[in-house]
Amino acid sequence: MRAHYFLGTCLGALLCVVNATTSHAASLETELSNMLVEHPQLKAATKTTKGAEEEIEVQQSANLPTVAFTGDYGYEWITNPTERANSDGKNDSSLMRSVAGVKVTQNLFDGFATDSAIRSATLTKEETEKGEESTRQNLLIEGITVYLEVLKQARRIEYARENEANIKTQMELEDERVRRGSGIGIDVLNAKSRLQTAKDTRVGYEGDLARAADQFMQVFGHAPDIAAMLDPNPPMNLLPTSLDEAVQLALKQNPNLQKADLTSEIANENKRGIYAEYMPSVDLVGSMNFEENKNATIGVRRDYSVLVEANWDLFSGFSTEYAMKKATFDYAASKSTYDYTSRKTIEATRQAWHTLETNQERLALKENDVILKEEIFLDTRKQRENGAEGVDVLNVLDREKEVYETKIKYAELFYDHRLAIYTVLYTTGQLTPDVLGLGS
């Protein structure tokens, strides 16, 4: 009964670091929601995506006609042999000239270069969207990691302080025994030594918490309010049922892998764009011009035309051929990069899955170990109080130390297990705001 009571108390403490009854508790979901609004890295990724969307419009504009206006007005002076021969001794022409013209050009065929540019821009937009999603999930797993790390370090410090207090109490009991003549001074010294060791351990934990708090500030933009933080509940129902399923989900949904695939498609489309340079360009051109007193010709001249113009570079100094070779190598490189990213994604997924399985099993074992260590400590302390032979204060303190070391290890595994759950969701591409219940 006593062991089960202790275990219930231990689990209750682990499920809530503090008594957070306030409605403004800084839950993981609240912190992550605010981070996704304010974090500059995600803002930059979002703006990059919007810029890529505008690039599609830029490329689509090539399907529309262009209209150009030219004009000039001013003084013009010309001297030439013809003018001098027909001017009765005069050798120049001095006139006020005015010229205006409008030219409308509509491309009819460009070797499908425009179609290729539009498709490349569309693929680039999709690539930046996957990059934005990757950034979002990276920030989410980073935020979850540091949030759990702060909770873990806070729990370690709490247990370390409890250990200090208990050792101090034991030291005072031994000191009282010495004053009554039933104890020995060496037991008091041993208790003081154990207390110093416990304090040193707690100071180390406090340093770890300070470093975790620094990272928390970098991710969330403010210091952690430990008293308001709550243990998160990962969406266990979304975990894959097997390692094979996890790997298949990762290959299908991981945004980094999807981005690498789109990069490969863009490289392939670039080859099509370069191939268009081998083809002629055909335009429909309409123009209208007005000229008055231009080039020493007195009077007004008007002309109108509607023409089909063709331009074809028959030789470009092999630049197109070399560009095509480069594009081919770039495409091959992008395919190899995709294969490498696929391998790394599978590796990360398998490691996350095995970490989850290991932590889950170790957590159950450590839970039983906590019960056993507590029973051993209580029995040893009872023997000490009853004056059992061979049981001194060091035995009691060592057993108590083992209890708190086991509690701390259980707390570490508790938070590591939760992080492992989120990591599996991350590697399989499922760590999204909707899955975490962050809303829009």
HELIX and SHEET records of a PDB file:
HELIX    1   1 ARG A    2  LEU A   15  1                                  14    
HELIX    2   2 LEU A   28  GLU A   38  1                                  11    
HELIX    3   3 PRO A   40  GLN A   60  1                                  21    
HELIX    4   4 SER A   61  ASN A   63  5                                   3    
HELIX    5   5 PRO A   81  ALA A   85  1                                   5    
HELIX    6   6 ALA A  113  ARG A  180  1                                  68    
HELIX    7   7 GLY A  185  PHE A  220  1                                  36    
HELIX    8   8 ILE A  226  ALA A  228  5                                   3    
HELIX    9   9 MET A  236  LEU A  238  5                                   3    
HELIX   10  10 LEU A  243  GLN A  253  1                                  11    
HELIX   11  11 PRO A  255  TYR A  275  1                                  21    
HELIX   12  12 ALA A  276  TYR A  278  5                                   3    
HELIX   13  13 LYS A  294  ALA A  296  5                                   3    
HELIX   14  14 SER A  319  GLU A  385  1                                  67    
HELIX   15  15 VAL A  393  THR A  427  1                                  35    
HELIX   16  16 PRO A  433  LEU A  436  1                                   4    
SHEET    1   A 4 THR A  66  ILE A  78  0                                        
SHEET    2   A 4 SER A  93  PHE A 109 -1                                        
SHEET    3   A 4 SER A 281  GLU A 292 -1                                        
SHEET    4   A 4 VAL A 300  ASN A 311 -1                                        
END                                                                             
